[in-house]
């Protein structure tokens, strides 16, 4: 199913490219700038079963995007600068901003060196429990369980369900089904309970996921000292804020900010909502982010930045750089706003 969806999206991007539609859409949907969203930046790995591959791009693709933006004479700016230009309605020059979620160590090892080649700043959003080494990256644990197991049993809808995980294709199908099931569970607690049960059954240690992949406080301190780097917040536990009671969501926002500021001794003024889609961040979260003192907050809803984004500083849309579409031909499709316009139903602002 996911393969089909990816193929449809790819056909859409290629159709936009070959039809030249991105040129026609540019004046309406390119906006005044773009905030790009990335997760991992690292060389591709061997192996057929890589269900989280959409969350990573190769350094070469990041380099191609930066070169493309430079060729268009687009300014590459910090989130502070995005906030300032929006506040001052300063749209003389087009701008782009690079943001990376979760605080992966590869951001330091592979993204920063490429950004440095272009003297381009980046913002990395840190979940404080990941930096602490205590957080759990359940989507990584799920991948590890399925990679290892040849079959899995889970209580979907209260019914013990047997899933074949003996071949790469079966593993991918099982991952997609479990991923959707887990994200639809009523609470964060339910999700963690089910993933923990799977890890126990299949002897997978999910407590090491954060330490294996994310920068520690010490590493972040050195990373944050680089003049190109801004550190933002991504909550404490990387929870779905919209599924939390209001007091918990407010605590996640304010306390993650305080913990990062305390550990790094720098102001933290920018936020990314974990998951960041419609079911993870809405009106209530946009208001809570403002109340917690964030100047900006970014979602994962697709879209460019428009002058009217200034009225929605804590509901800014982004353009995903997705591992499944690392083709240089789609760069102009992404920067024209054509792709995000198609994905979000030709809306400029999506902040409701
Ligand atoms: Zn995240």
Boltz pocket constraint, residues with backbone or C-beta under 6 A from the ligand:
constraints:
  - pocket:
      binder: B
      contacts: [[A, 101], [A, 102], [A, 234], [A, 238], [A, 273], [A, 274], [A, 275]]
      max_distance: 6.0
